[in-house]
């Protein structure tokens, strides 16, 4: 199907209730401004900024869920600290006192409290920015794009794209860069580091991939999506002897956990499960008829 030329060029705006408006992607031909006065540059910048805000929200909310799980971690529960060395290293990096000697779970809860503040603190910038080279930190400060609290950056950017607010495309792109940095050096980095702390830093390990990893004689569960907390629990449940015996009682040889997309790759790194495919193959997995559940 042919794509919409206006949408492909990014010059269709449906932000306000008086729209949608679309302006010509060709200068001097057709409508040049929307009903609010926005030209092609402003509309493209607003649309791109909203994409940045959406992506940052997805990655960072993923991280928040991991931090919440770590806040409730305990030695006898399903969520544990498996890389204590990384826990203590990050705690020391963030300035927690007695990071080398404090009881493991008390330290984990204190670090999780600090990490949750990275999403909504009223002042200051992201803690992990200090990992960047000094020259890079100075550039961010000079350009005023050093990211503050993650939720603040997303909210500010969305606010800026609203009708009657920012219309200068350079300003919108600059705020978009700051929001993107709050993802890369905030949400994504928190998600990565805290996942390693709770579930273990992945080693190199062999695995297999493609649709052939689906086994017609097993109960096949496809791990997909954006939530490693849930995926980790599914993998643990599949190893439970009672669950394995239940599968066998129903005529299967056992339980086969296969992965897809980003969370599937995480389970491969940490548990060696096989990868059925990527995002483009998800429907193909389902139409095999051999998948009992997609989680």
RARA-V934740 format. One line per field, one symbol per residue. phi: phi as a letter, one per 40 degrees, with the letter a starting at -180 (. if undefined). Layout:
phi: ???
This chain:
phi: .ccccccccgbbbbcbccccbbbccbdgbgcbacccgccccccccccccccccccccccccdcdcccccccbcadcbccbcbbcccdcccccccgccfccbcddccccccccdccccccbccbgbcccdcccddcccccccccfbcccddccccccccdcccdgbcbccccccccccccccccccbdcccdcccccccbhccccacabahccccbccbccbccagbbcdcccccccccccdccccccccchccibbcbbagccdccccccbgccbcibdcbcccccccgbccabb
